[in-house]
Amino acid sequence: MIKIGNYLKQFFLLLTISLMTFTSFAAVTVNSTVDRNEMGMGDTLTVTVSVSSTDSVEVSEPRVPNLSGFDLVNTWTASSTSSKLMQGPNGMQFETVRRQDFNYMITPQKQGTLSLPAFEVVVEGKTYTTKPIVIKVLAHGSGATQRPQGGGQLGGVPDDQMDEEEAIFNQLLQQRGAQAQPSLKSLPKNQNEVLSVQLELDKTEVYEGEQIVANWYIYTRGNLLSLDRLKFPDLKGFWKEIIEEVPALNFTQEVVNGISYRKALLASHALFPIKAGFAIVDEYKIKGSVQIPNSPYGSFGFGPTYSFNRASERVKINVKPLPVEGKPKDFSGAVGQFEVRALIEGNQFPVNQPFSLKVRFEGTGNAKLIDLPPLNLPTGVELYDTKSDSKYFKNGRSFKEFEVLIIPRQEGVLKIPGLSFSMFDPQTKKYVSKVTEAIEVRIIPGSGGAVADKGATSALLDKENKSAKNEKAAPKAPELPEVLVSWKSSSSGPAMPQGLLWVVVFGIVFISLLLKARRELGGGQKKKDLKADVQKRLKKVNAACESSDWRLVGTEMTNVFYFALGELSGQGGASLEISKLLDQAPSSLRRDFGVELSKLIEIFQILSFAPESVVGALREKAEMKKNIEATEKILFKAIAASDLNEKEEGSLNPAKN
């Protein structure tokens, strides 16, 4: 009985530990949000305390703080469950998120800047505290933050109206002072704005050559239906390395002063200022169509759609010069934290035969800017050739490797001295010097009777000469009769120099062929190449369609439109929106195909960026195939029409030919 009792105790102990461990793995998130953070007297505001967990957990009702300056009007609760595909330790897997919302409707008692204190929620016995939220209460009837009302089409809200509201809000922020938002350097300044682009920098004061990480994010309070990248940053004055440029947006939730946003990365770059002074990180411009939910409960209802042009702020970077004091003589411009090592694969080599010395720099910063320091090779060693390879990684590290071919000219022990390398460390603000270990190899007599005063190049020439002699010694194959290219001058007329005559003859033939090729191939070849390139790109789209990857279909087809319209308009397309590329296309193309092209472009942009609830039947394979085929037909018609127009213009203007 005692043994059985001990076993039962151990069993229940293990069961308790397992349950505790299982519960601990449930990721819990608690936060509070508001449906607006600026309101007028007489308006109501809803505070939502949300508890999200990856597992079923016990949640107590939140402790409501002292709502000084507000009256509590109503309360209600709601719960929901959602699943999404996530990258896990064993690959892609579905993650279920359970959410409980506690809603509190309040109304202000007075004007001014009021604060909603933190709520406390007990989840599985653990207390979680939300963050306080600042609320601006204006005079009764100001309506500064009322949501847009009415139906509204695409572009239904004029940009100047939104700009006017933004200017009013910015004035209020200035009156409130900079201390009210100490941590919003890269977050939306106008928190009532439904779409914005924000630049996030890890630093704004650096030394020349020091790394800056720049991230551009899109923030939206609605459903993003379409997105055009109007202008990529020029980034003049910087060496740029691309960390990430996303083809499709991946949205996450982020709460800014109680306002819930959907946030997605547009691009991430590593920037290295080239020279001291001031450098500007210029704007990233977009145009987006946003559907604003008109339901008081979030995104349960679909509201009007509006179009906005938005750009990130231009940010000035203070670039300090590298200090002169303490700069080593062997400093070659490396800024960062790097390790250096020298390596020779092997310990003995024949005399007069080249072997490789590899010097590798690796660390944090831009190793691509590093030059090979002096090697200080001893006498009796010849430097034959040098080549390099470099790469920048997404984690901010990089490497540069030099492979140096050297030729020993003397037998015996060869000692290659250590390589001295200096860099500037921006963290310690000091120069750091490092020296590799010296390398010893043994040079043995060469094989094959190599001569000490001949290098690798001479040996190669000797080999080529021997090959030529063997070719001369080989029996000749039967030769065809020579083409008649000689000329016998007539004794009755003046003699023309033979060489000059053939130059004239071949020159006339060459020019005739060149003109004919230009006339027959010049105009249509470009269009043939364009059609072939479009067909190649459409193969990727069809492959994505067969695998039902509708997001990839939208992204790749949008790229096809950019490419084709950019070529047809002669504008490229890297920094223009599709509508502007269409405006630059020939007038006949716009007249005959403009309406249909615009409809197809909008369909594939919805597949690229719109939420699943909006995409609907457009992501069905049959529907995608139909739209892909329609796009293929209209693009090829547009290419053919553009080619025909060029030929007609050429016939009307012979001078162009």
C-alpha positions as CSV (number, residue, x, y, z in Angstrom):
1,M,0.0,0.0,0.0
2,I,2.9,2.4,0.7
3,K,4.4,1.7,-2.6
4,I,1.1,2.2,-4.4
5,G,0.6,5.5,-2.5
6,N,4.1,6.7,-3.5
7,Y,3.4,5.9,-7.2
8,L,0.1,7.8,-7.0
9,K,1.8,10.8,-5.5
10,Q,4.5,10.7,-8.3
11,F,1.8,10.4,-10.9
12,F,-0.2,13.4,-9.7
13,L,3.0,15.4,-9.3
14,L,4.0,14.7,-12.9
15,L,0.5,15.5,-14.1
16,T,0.5,18.8,-12.2
17,I,3.9,19.7,-13.7
18,S,2.7,18.8,-17.2
19,L,-0.4,21.0,-16.8
20,M,1.7,23.9,-15.5
21,T,4.1,23.5,-18.4
22,F,1.3,23.3,-20.9
23,T,-0.2,26.5,-19.5
24,S,3.1,28.3,-19.5
25,F,3.4,27.7,-23.3
26,A,0.2,29.7,-23.9
27,A,1.4,33.1,-25.2
28,V,-0.8,35.8,-23.6
29,T,-1.1,39.4,-24.8
30,V,-3.1,42.1,-23.0
31,N,-3.6,45.6,-24.3
32,S,-6.1,48.4,-24.4
33,T,-7.2,50.4,-27.5
34,V,-9.7,53.2,-28.2
35,D,-11.6,53.9,-31.4
36,R,-10.3,57.5,-31.4
37,N,-8.0,59.5,-29.2
38,E,-9.5,62.9,-30.1
39,M,-13.1,63.8,-29.5
40,G,-15.6,66.6,-28.8
41,M,-17.8,67.3,-25.8
42,G,-20.9,65.1,-26.0
43,D,-19.2,62.4,-28.1
44,T,-18.7,58.9,-26.8
45,L,-15.6,56.8,-27.0
46,T,-15.1,53.0,-26.7
47,V,-12.2,51.6,-24.7
48,T,-11.5,47.9,-25.5
49,V,-9.3,45.7,-23.3
50,S,-8.3,42.7,-25.3
51,V,-6.8,39.4,-24.0
52,S,-5.3,37.2,-26.7
53,S,-3.9,33.8,-26.2
54,T,-2.7,30.8,-28.2
55,D,-4.6,28.5,-25.8
56,S,-7.7,28.5,-23.7
57,V,-6.9,30.4,-20.5
58,E,-8.9,31.7,-17.5
59,V,-9.5,35.4,-17.7
60,S,-10.9,37.6,-14.9
61,E,-12.9,40.7,-15.7
62,P,-10.6,43.7,-15.8
63,R,-10.3,46.1,-12.9
64,V,-11.6,49.4,-14.1
65,P,-9.4,52.3,-12.9
66,N,-10.6,55.7,-11.7
67,L,-11.9,57.3,-14.9
68,S,-11.3,60.8,-13.8
69,G,-12.8,63.3,-16.3
70,F,-15.1,60.6,-17.9
71,D,-18.5,59.0,-17.3
72,L,-18.9,55.3,-17.9
73,V,-22.0,54.9,-20.1
74,N,-22.1,51.2,-21.1
75,T,-20.1,47.9,-21.0
76,W,-20.2,44.7,-23.1
77,T,-18.0,41.7,-23.9
78,A,-17.1,39.8,-27.0
79,S,-15.0,36.8,-27.9
80,S,-13.5,35.4,-31.1
81,T,-11.2,32.6,-32.4
82,S,-9.0,32.8,-35.5
83,S,-6.3,30.7,-37.1
84,K,-3.4,31.7,-39.3
85,L,-0.4,30.0,-40.9
86,M,2.8,30.7,-39.1
87,Q,6.5,29.7,-39.4
88,G,7.2,27.3,-36.6
89,P,10.3,25.3,-35.5
90,N,9.1,22.3,-37.7
91,G,8.0,24.3,-40.7
92,M,4.7,26.1,-41.5
93,Q,1.9,25.3,-39.1
94,F,-1.5,26.8,-38.1
95,E,-1.6,28.8,-34.9
96,T,-5.0,29.4,-33.2
97,V,-5.5,32.7,-31.4
98,R,-8.4,33.1,-28.9
99,R,-9.4,36.6,-28.0
100,Q,-11.7,38.1,-25.4
101,D,-12.7,41.8,-25.6
102,F,-14.0,43.9,-22.7
103,N,-15.6,47.1,-24.1
104,Y,-16.3,50.3,-22.1
105,M,-18.2,53.2,-23.6
106,I,-17.3,56.5,-21.9
107,T,-18.1,60.2,-22.4
108,P,-16.0,63.2,-21.4
109,Q,-16.9,65.5,-18.5
110,K,-14.6,68.4,-19.5
111,Q,-12.3,69.7,-22.2
112,G,-8.6,69.4,-22.4
113,T,-5.9,66.7,-22.5
114,L,-7.2,63.8,-20.3
115,S,-5.6,60.5,-19.5
116,L,-7.2,57.0,-19.4
117,P,-5.3,55.1,-16.6
118,A,-4.1,51.6,-17.0
119,F,-6.5,48.6,-16.7
120,E,-5.4,45.5,-14.7
121,V,-6.4,42.0,-15.9
122,V,-5.7,38.7,-14.1
123,V,-5.0,35.8,-16.6
124,E,-4.3,32.4,-15.1
125,G,-3.4,34.0,-11.8
126,K,-0.9,36.4,-13.3
127,T,-1.7,40.2,-13.4
128,Y,-1.2,42.1,-16.6
129,T,-1.3,45.9,-16.8
130,T,-2.2,47.9,-20.0
131,K,-0.6,51.2,-20.9
132,P,-2.3,54.6,-20.2
133,I,-3.8,56.4,-23.2
134,V,-3.9,60.2,-23.8
135,I,-7.3,61.6,-25.0
136,K,-7.7,65.1,-26.5
137,V,-11.2,66.5,-25.7
138,L,-12.2,69.5,-27.9
139,A,-15.2,71.9,-27.7
140,H,-18.6,70.5,-28.3
141,G,-19.5,70.1,-32.0
142,S,-15.9,70.5,-33.3
143,G,-16.1,67.2,-35.1
144,A,-12.4,67.1,-35.6
145,T,-12.2,63.4,-35.5
146,Q,-15.5,62.2,-36.9
147,R,-15.2,59.3,-39.2
148,P,-15.9,59.9,-42.9
149,Q,-19.6,59.4,-43.6
150,G,-21.5,58.4,-46.8
151,G,-20.8,56.1,-49.7
152,G,-17.7,57.4,-51.4
153,Q,-16.0,56.1,-54.4
154,L,-12.3,55.5,-55.0
155,G,-10.7,58.8,-54.4
156,G,-13.9,60.0,-52.7
157,V,-12.1,62.2,-50.1
158,P,-10.1,65.0,-51.7
159,D,-6.4,65.0,-50.7
160,D,-6.6,68.7,-49.8
161,Q,-9.4,68.0,-47.3
162,M,-7.3,65.4,-45.6
163,D,-4.3,67.7,-45.6
164,E,-6.3,70.4,-43.9
165,E,-7.4,68.0,-41.2
166,E,-3.8,66.9,-40.8
167,A,-2.6,70.5,-40.5
168,I,-5.1,71.2,-37.7
169,F,-4.0,68.1,-35.9
170,N,-0.3,69.1,-36.2
171,Q,-1.1,72.5,-34.8
172,L,-2.7,70.8,-31.8
173,L,0.4,68.6,-31.3
174,Q,2.6,71.7,-31.3
175,Q,0.4,73.3,-28.7
176,R,0.6,70.2,-26.6
177,G,4.4,70.2,-26.7
178,A,7.0,67.6,-27.7
179,Q,7.0,65.8,-24.3
180,A,3.5,64.4,-24.8
181,Q,4.9,61.8,-27.3
182,P,8.4,61.0,-26.3
183,S,8.6,57.6,-28.1
184,L,6.9,58.2,-31.4
185,K,9.9,59.1,-33.5
186,S,8.9,56.6,-36.2
187,L,5.2,56.4,-35.6
188,P,2.3,58.3,-37.2
189,K,2.2,61.9,-35.9
190,N,-1.4,62.3,-36.9
191,Q,-3.0,59.3,-35.2
192,N,-6.3,59.8,-36.9
193,E,-4.8,59.3,-40.3
194,V,-5.9,56.1,-42.0
195,L,-2.8,55.6,-44.2
196,S,0.8,56.8,-43.7
197,V,4.4,55.8,-44.5
198,Q,6.9,56.0,-41.7
199,L,10.7,55.9,-41.8
200,E,12.4,54.2,-38.9
201,L,16.2,54.8,-38.5
202,D,18.4,53.2,-35.8
203,K,20.5,56.4,-35.7
204,T,20.6,59.9,-37.2
205,E,24.2,60.9,-36.2
206,V,27.0,58.7,-37.5
207,Y,30.6,58.8,-38.7
208,E,31.3,58.5,-42.4
209,G,31.1,54.9,-43.5
210,E,29.1,53.9,-40.4
211,Q,26.1,51.7,-41.0
212,I,22.5,53.0,-40.6
213,V,19.5,50.7,-40.8
214,A,16.5,52.3,-42.5
215,N,13.1,50.7,-42.5
216,W,10.1,52.0,-44.3
217,Y,6.7,50.9,-42.9
218,I,3.1,51.4,-44.0
219,Y,0.5,52.1,-41.3
220,T,-3.2,51.8,-42.0
221,R,-6.4,51.8,-39.9
222,G,-8.5,50.2,-42.6
223,N,-8.3,47.5,-45.3
224,L,-5.6,48.3,-47.9
225,L,-7.2,47.4,-51.3
226,S,-4.4,48.5,-53.6
227,L,-0.9,50.0,-53.4
228,D,1.3,51.8,-56.0
229,R,4.9,52.6,-55.1
230,L,5.2,56.0,-56.7
231,K,8.8,56.8,-55.8
232,F,11.6,54.9,-54.2
233,P,14.1,56.8,-52.2
234,D,17.1,58.1,-54.2
235,L,19.5,57.9,-51.2
236,K,22.1,60.2,-52.7
237,G,25.2,60.4,-50.6
238,F,24.9,56.9,-49.3
239,W,26.3,53.5,-50.3
240,K,23.2,51.3,-50.2
241,E,22.8,47.6,-49.4
242,I,19.3,46.1,-49.7
243,I,18.3,44.1,-46.6
244,E,14.8,43.4,-47.8
245,E,12.3,44.7,-50.4
246,V,9.1,42.9,-49.9
247,P,7.0,41.8,-52.9
248,A,3.9,41.3,-50.8
249,L,2.9,43.1,-47.6
250,N,2.7,41.1,-44.4
251,F,0.6,43.0,-41.9
252,T,0.8,42.9,-38.1
253,Q,-1.1,44.7,-35.4
254,E,0.5,47.6,-33.5
255,V,-1.0,49.9,-30.9
256,V,0.1,53.5,-30.9
257,N,-1.2,55.6,-28.0
258,G,-4.3,53.3,-27.8
259,I,-5.0,53.4,-31.5
260,S,-4.8,50.0,-33.3
261,Y,-2.9,50.1,-36.6
262,R,-2.1,47.5,-39.3
263,K,1.6,47.7,-40.0
264,A,3.7,46.2,-42.8
265,L,7.3,46.6,-43.9
266,L,7.8,48.2,-47.4
267,A,11.6,48.0,-47.5
268,S,14.7,47.7,-45.3
269,H,18.1,49.1,-46.4
270,A,21.6,49.4,-44.8
271,L,23.0,52.8,-45.6
272,F,26.6,53.9,-45.4
273,P,27.2,57.7,-45.7
274,I,30.0,58.4,-48.2
275,K,31.4,61.7,-46.9
276,A,31.2,64.0,-43.9
277,G,28.5,66.7,-43.6
278,F,24.8,66.3,-44.0
279,A,23.0,63.6,-46.0
280,I,19.3,63.3,-46.6
281,V,17.2,60.1,-46.5
282,D,14.6,61.2,-48.9
283,E,10.9,60.2,-49.1
284,Y,9.3,57.0,-50.1
285,K,6.0,57.9,-51.9
286,I,3.0,55.6,-52.3
287,K,-0.6,55.8,-53.4
288,G,-3.1,53.5,-51.7
289,S,-6.8,52.8,-51.7
290,V,-8.2,52.1,-48.2
291,Q,-11.5,50.7,-47.2
292,I,-12.6,52.2,-43.8
293,P,-14.8,49.9,-41.7
294,N,-18.0,51.7,-40.7
295,S,-19.0,49.4,-38.0
296,P,-18.5,50.4,-34.3
297,Y,-17.2,46.9,-33.7
298,G,-14.1,47.1,-35.9
299,S,-14.0,45.3,-39.2
300,F,-17.3,43.5,-39.1
301,G,-18.7,45.9,-41.7
302,F,-17.4,47.3,-44.9
303,G,-17.4,51.1,-45.3
304,P,-16.4,53.6,-48.0
305,T,-13.2,53.4,-50.0
306,Y,-10.8,56.4,-50.3
307,S,-7.6,57.1,-52.1
308,F,-4.5,58.7,-50.6
309,N,-1.1,59.9,-51.7
310,R,1.4,59.6,-48.9
311,A,5.1,60.0,-48.4
312,S,7.6,59.4,-45.6
313,E,9.4,62.4,-44.0
314,R,12.8,63.5,-45.3
315,V,15.3,62.9,-42.5
316,K,18.7,64.7,-42.2
317,I,21.6,62.6,-41.1
318,N,24.6,64.3,-39.4
319,V,27.7,62.6,-40.8
320,K,30.8,63.3,-38.7
321,P,34.3,63.0,-40.2
322,L,36.6,60.3,-39.0
323,P,39.0,61.6,-36.4
324,V,42.5,62.5,-37.6
325,E,44.1,62.0,-34.2
326,G,45.3,58.4,-33.8
327,K,44.6,57.4,-37.4
328,P,47.1,54.6,-38.3
329,K,49.2,54.7,-41.4
330,D,47.7,51.4,-42.7
331,F,44.1,52.6,-42.3
332,S,42.2,51.9,-45.6
333,G,38.7,53.1,-44.8
334,A,37.1,50.2,-42.9
335,V,34.4,51.4,-40.4
336,G,32.8,48.8,-38.1
337,Q,33.9,45.7,-36.2
338,F,35.9,43.3,-38.3
339,E,38.1,40.2,-37.9
340,V,40.9,39.5,-40.3
341,R,42.7,36.2,-41.0
342,A,45.2,35.0,-43.6
343,L,45.3,31.4,-44.8
344,I,47.3,29.3,-47.2
345,E,46.0,25.8,-48.0
346,G,49.1,23.6,-47.8
347,N,52.6,23.7,-46.3
348,Q,54.8,23.1,-49.3
349,F,54.8,24.2,-53.0
350,P,57.1,23.8,-56.0
351,V,59.4,26.6,-56.9
352,N,58.2,28.8,-59.8
353,Q,54.6,27.5,-59.4
354,P,51.9,29.9,-58.1
355,F,49.9,29.3,-55.0
356,S,47.1,31.1,-53.2
357,L,47.2,33.3,-50.1
358,K,43.6,34.1,-48.9
359,V,43.0,37.2,-46.8
360,R,39.4,37.4,-45.4
361,F,37.7,40.3,-43.6
362,E,34.4,39.6,-41.8
363,G,32.2,41.4,-39.3
364,T,29.6,44.1,-38.8
365,G,29.7,47.0,-41.3
366,N,30.4,47.3,-45.0
367,A,33.3,45.0,-45.8
368,K,32.9,45.8,-49.5
369,L,34.7,49.1,-48.9
370,I,37.9,47.5,-47.5
371,D,41.0,47.6,-49.6
372,L,43.8,45.0,-49.3
373,P,46.6,46.4,-47.1
374,P,50.2,46.1,-48.2
375,L,51.4,42.5,-48.0
376,N,55.1,43.2,-47.4
377,L,56.2,40.1,-49.2
378,P,59.9,39.0,-48.8
379,T,62.4,39.0,-51.6
380,G,62.3,36.0,-53.9
381,V,58.5,36.2,-54.1
382,E,56.6,37.6,-57.1
383,L,53.0,38.9,-56.8
384,Y,51.2,37.4,-59.9
385,D,47.5,38.2,-59.6
386,T,44.8,39.4,-57.1
387,K,41.0,38.8,-57.2
388,S,38.3,39.5,-54.6
389,D,34.8,38.4,-53.6
390,S,32.4,40.1,-51.2
391,K,28.9,39.9,-49.8
392,Y,26.6,41.8,-47.5
393,F,24.1,39.7,-45.4
394,K,20.7,40.7,-44.1
395,N,21.8,40.5,-40.4
396,G,24.2,43.5,-40.9
397,R,27.3,41.4,-41.3
398,S,29.5,41.2,-44.4
399,F,32.7,39.8,-45.7
400,K,35.4,40.5,-48.3
401,E,37.9,37.9,-49.3
402,F,41.1,38.5,-51.4
403,E,42.8,35.7,-53.2
404,V,46.4,36.6,-54.0
405,L,48.5,34.4,-56.3
406,I,52.2,34.5,-55.5
407,I,55.1,32.8,-57.2
408,P,58.1,31.7,-55.2
409,R,61.4,32.1,-57.0
410,Q,63.8,30.4,-54.5
411,E,63.8,27.1,-52.7
412,G,63.8,26.8,-49.0
413,V,61.6,28.1,-46.2
414,L,59.4,31.0,-47.2
415,K,58.1,33.2,-44.3
416,I,55.1,35.5,-45.1
417,P,54.9,38.2,-42.4
418,G,51.7,39.0,-40.6
419,L,49.3,41.4,-42.3
420,S,48.6,44.6,-40.4
421,F,45.0,45.9,-40.7
422,S,43.3,49.0,-39.0
423,M,39.7,50.0,-38.7
424,F,37.6,52.6,-37.0
425,D,35.1,51.3,-34.4
426,P,32.2,53.7,-34.2
427,Q,31.0,52.2,-30.9
428,T,34.3,52.9,-29.0
429,K,35.0,55.9,-31.3
430,K,38.6,54.7,-31.7
431,Y,40.9,53.2,-34.3
432,V,41.6,49.5,-33.8
433,S,44.6,47.7,-35.3
434,K,44.9,43.9,-35.8
435,V,47.8,41.8,-37.2
436,T,47.4,38.3,-38.6
437,E,49.8,35.5,-37.7
438,A,52.9,35.0,-39.8
439,I,52.8,32.0,-42.2
440,E,55.7,29.6,-43.1
441,V,55.7,27.3,-46.1
442,R,58.4,25.2,-47.6
443,I,59.4,25.7,-51.3
444,I,60.6,22.5,-52.9
445,P,62.4,21.9,-56.3
446,G,60.0,22.2,-59.2
447,S,59.0,19.2,-61.3
448,G,59.3,18.9,-65.1
449,G,62.6,20.8,-65.4
450,A,61.1,24.3,-64.5
451,V,63.5,27.1,-65.0
452,A,63.9,29.5,-62.1
453,D,63.8,32.7,-64.2
454,K,60.6,31.9,-66.0
455,G,57.2,32.7,-64.5
456,A,53.8,31.2,-65.0
457,T,53.1,33.5,-68.0
458,S,56.3,32.3,-69.8
459,A,55.5,28.7,-69.2
460,L,52.0,29.3,-70.6
461,L,53.6,30.9,-73.7
462,D,56.0,28.0,-74.2
463,K,53.1,25.6,-74.0
464,E,51.2,27.6,-76.7
465,N,54.3,27.6,-78.9
466,K,54.7,23.8,-78.7
467,S,51.0,23.4,-79.6
468,A,51.5,25.7,-82.6
469,K,54.5,23.6,-83.8
470,N,52.5,20.4,-83.5
471,E,49.7,21.9,-85.6
472,K,52.3,22.9,-88.3
473,A,53.8,19.4,-88.3
474,A,50.4,17.7,-88.8
475,P,49.4,16.8,-92.3
476,K,47.2,19.3,-94.0
477,A,43.6,18.5,-95.0
478,P,42.6,18.9,-98.6
479,E,41.9,22.5,-99.3
480,L,39.1,23.9,-101.4
481,P,39.9,26.3,-104.3
482,E,40.5,29.8,-103.1
483,V,37.9,32.4,-103.8
484,L,39.0,34.8,-106.5
485,V,40.0,38.0,-104.7
486,S,42.9,39.1,-106.9
487,W,42.8,41.8,-109.5
488,K,44.9,42.3,-112.6
489,S,45.2,45.8,-113.7
490,S,44.6,46.7,-117.3
491,S,47.6,47.9,-119.3
492,S,45.4,50.3,-121.2
493,G,44.1,52.3,-118.3
494,P,45.5,53.9,-115.2
495,A,46.2,51.4,-112.4
496,M,44.2,51.7,-109.1
497,P,46.0,50.5,-106.0
498,Q,44.7,47.0,-105.3
499,G,44.2,47.4,-101.5
500,L,42.2,50.7,-101.9
501,L,39.9,49.1,-104.4
502,W,39.0,46.2,-102.1
503,V,38.4,48.6,-99.2
504,V,35.9,50.5,-101.3
505,V,34.1,47.3,-102.5
506,F,33.8,45.8,-99.1
507,G,32.8,49.1,-97.6
508,I,29.9,49.5,-100.0
509,V,28.7,45.9,-99.4
510,F,28.9,46.4,-95.6
511,I,27.0,49.6,-95.6
512,S,24.3,48.2,-97.8
513,L,23.8,45.2,-95.5
514,L,23.8,47.4,-92.4
515,L,21.1,49.7,-93.9
516,K,19.0,46.7,-94.9
517,A,19.3,45.1,-91.5
518,R,18.3,48.3,-89.8
519,R,15.3,48.7,-92.1
520,E,14.0,45.2,-91.7
521,L,15.0,44.2,-88.2
522,G,15.5,47.4,-86.2
523,G,11.9,48.4,-85.6
524,G,10.3,45.0,-85.0
525,Q,13.1,43.3,-83.1
526,K,12.6,45.3,-79.9
527,K,8.9,44.4,-79.9
528,K,9.7,40.7,-80.6
529,D,12.1,40.8,-77.6
530,L,9.4,42.5,-75.5
531,K,6.8,39.9,-76.4
532,A,9.3,37.1,-75.5
533,D,10.1,38.8,-72.2
534,V,6.4,39.2,-71.4
535,Q,5.8,35.5,-72.3
536,K,8.6,34.4,-70.0
537,R,7.2,36.5,-67.1
538,L,3.7,35.1,-67.7
539,K,5.0,31.6,-67.3
540,K,5.8,32.4,-63.7
541,V,2.3,33.8,-63.2
542,N,0.7,30.6,-64.6
543,A,2.9,28.5,-62.4
544,A,1.8,30.4,-59.4
545,C,-1.8,30.1,-60.5
546,E,-1.5,26.3,-60.9
547,S,-0.3,26.1,-57.3
548,S,-3.2,28.4,-56.2
549,D,-0.7,31.0,-54.8
550,W,-3.0,33.9,-55.5
551,R,-0.9,36.4,-53.6
552,L,2.1,35.6,-55.8
553,V,-0.2,35.7,-58.9
554,G,-1.2,39.3,-58.0
555,T,2.4,40.4,-57.3
556,E,4.0,38.8,-60.4
557,M,1.2,40.1,-62.7
558,T,1.6,43.6,-61.3
559,N,5.3,43.4,-62.1
560,V,4.4,42.3,-65.6
561,F,2.2,45.4,-66.0
562,Y,5.0,47.6,-64.7
563,F,7.5,46.1,-67.1
564,A,5.3,46.0,-70.3
565,L,3.9,49.6,-69.8
566,G,7.3,50.9,-68.9
567,E,8.8,49.5,-72.2
568,L,5.8,50.7,-74.3
569,S,5.9,54.2,-72.8
570,G,9.7,54.4,-73.0
571,Q,9.8,55.5,-69.3
572,G,11.1,52.3,-67.7
573,G,8.7,52.2,-64.8
574,A,10.9,51.8,-61.6
575,S,9.7,55.1,-60.1
576,L,6.4,55.7,-61.8
577,E,2.9,54.5,-60.8
578,I,1.1,52.4,-63.4
579,S,-1.5,55.1,-64.2
580,K,1.4,57.5,-65.1
581,L,3.0,54.8,-67.2
582,L,-0.3,54.4,-69.1
583,D,-0.5,58.2,-69.6
584,Q,3.0,58.1,-71.2
585,A,2.0,55.3,-73.6
586,P,1.1,56.2,-77.2
587,S,-2.4,57.8,-77.6
588,S,-3.7,54.9,-79.7
589,L,-2.8,52.4,-77.0
590,R,-4.6,54.5,-74.3
591,R,-7.6,54.9,-76.6
592,D,-8.0,51.3,-77.6
593,F,-6.8,49.5,-74.5
594,G,-6.7,52.0,-71.6
595,V,-10.1,51.1,-69.9
596,E,-9.6,47.3,-70.1
597,L,-6.0,47.6,-68.9
598,S,-7.0,49.7,-65.9
599,K,-9.6,47.1,-64.9
600,L,-7.2,44.2,-65.1
601,I,-4.5,46.2,-63.2
602,E,-6.9,46.9,-60.3
603,I,-7.9,43.2,-60.2
604,F,-4.3,42.0,-59.7
605,Q,-3.5,44.8,-57.3
606,I,-6.4,43.6,-55.1
607,L,-4.9,40.0,-55.2
608,S,-1.5,41.5,-54.2
609,F,-2.5,43.7,-51.2
610,A,-6.2,43.4,-50.3
611,P,-7.3,41.4,-47.2
612,E,-8.8,38.0,-47.9
613,S,-12.3,39.2,-47.0
614,V,-12.2,41.6,-49.9
615,V,-10.5,39.4,-52.5
616,G,-13.4,37.0,-52.6
617,A,-13.8,35.0,-55.8
618,L,-10.9,36.7,-57.5
619,R,-8.5,34.1,-55.9
620,E,-10.4,31.1,-57.4
621,K,-8.2,29.3,-59.9
622,A,-10.7,29.5,-62.7
623,E,-11.2,33.2,-62.2
624,M,-7.4,33.8,-62.0
625,K,-6.9,31.9,-65.3
626,K,-9.6,33.9,-67.0
627,N,-8.0,37.2,-66.0
628,I,-4.5,36.0,-66.8
629,E,-5.6,35.0,-70.3
630,A,-7.4,38.3,-70.8
631,T,-4.2,40.2,-69.7
632,E,-2.1,38.1,-72.1
633,K,-4.3,38.9,-75.1
634,I,-4.6,42.6,-74.4
635,L,-0.8,43.0,-73.7
636,F,0.1,41.3,-77.0
637,K,-2.4,43.4,-78.9
638,A,-0.9,46.5,-77.3
639,I,2.6,45.4,-78.3
640,A,1.5,44.6,-81.9
641,A,-0.4,47.9,-82.1
642,S,2.7,49.8,-80.9
643,D,4.9,48.1,-83.5
644,L,2.4,48.9,-86.3
645,N,2.3,52.6,-85.2
646,E,6.1,52.8,-85.3
647,K,6.2,51.4,-88.9
648,E,3.5,53.8,-90.0
649,E,5.3,56.7,-88.5
650,G,8.5,55.5,-90.3
651,S,6.8,55.3,-93.7
652,L,5.3,58.8,-93.2
653,N,8.7,60.2,-92.1
654,P,11.3,58.7,-94.4
655,A,13.9,60.9,-92.7
656,K,13.7,58.7,-89.6
657,N,14.9,55.7,-91.6
